[in-house]
């Protein structure tokens, strides 16, 4: 078994979506295997209470903003407080100051990239990039990041929790008809998810395939 690792994760967005849930699950998994995860959040983050319930060390600080001059100091302070050996900054357009905080603290910086970005700027200060899909890894390399600085590690699924169930029973539980085709989205409702575009597409397809 690898030796225990002290790692600080950084979440900058003040929201509670899929990425935040993924990082919480990652921290829970790390802790269960003897590692020492900690979590640095933006002031006002709704993730704090959930992290404390998992007994994950949490610190709130004003770290948001791509031109925030104090963010590197706050990040370095948290890393030193927890004795972290690695800083993992999760996907954000204002990741640069946080990555610089890791450098200020003298620890390696990994940026986990969860989504496509039009600019390579947010991640230039990271030592290494983790892409959550092969397509995203190819996108980062296409932006000019050397192949040796990009690794693909797909988001894991807890198979003890997410277990396929009987489809007919699931439809009954949800009050759905036993026949027909249904589409489901497990994402949060936000413009960037493109759900409005999907609804428009269904409107165009329905006359051709009403069932």
C-alpha positions, 0 to 999 in steps of 0.5 A: 500500500502506498504511504499516507499522503497529505493533500489539500484540495481547493474548490473556488466556486461557491456552489454545490454541483457535481464537481463539488460532490465528486471532490467530497467523495474523493476526500472520503475515499482518501480518508478511508484509505489512511490518507490525510485530505483537507479542503480549502473553500471560498468564503461562503461555500455551501460545501463546508458543512458537508465536508465537516460532517465527513470530518474533513478538515476545512478552511474558508478563505477569500480565494476567488477571482483571477486577479486576487492578490491575496489568494496565493497567501491564503492557499500557502497558509492552508497548505502549511497549516495542514502540512500538505505535500500536494495541492490539488486545484479543481477546475476554475477560471481563477485557478492561477492565483491558487496554483501560485499559492502552492508554489509559494508553499513549496509543494507540487501543484496538480490541477484537475480539469473537469470541463473544457475551457477556451483558454489555457491560461487558468492552468499554466501555473500547475505542475501537472494536469489531470483530465477527467476524460480522454477527450478533455486530455486531448483538448489540453494537449491541443492547447499546447500543454506537453503530453508529459504534463497531462494525465487522464484519470476518469472520475470514479463511481462508488459501485457499492452505492450506485447499483443498477436496479430493476427498471420497471420498479424504478419507473413505478417508484418515480410514477412513470409509465411502464413503457416509453423512452425517458431521458434523465439529466443528473447535472445541476440546472445551469446555462452551461449544461445546455439543457435548454438546447436539449429541450429545443432539440426534442421539440424538433425531433418529436414530430418525427418520432412521437413515441 
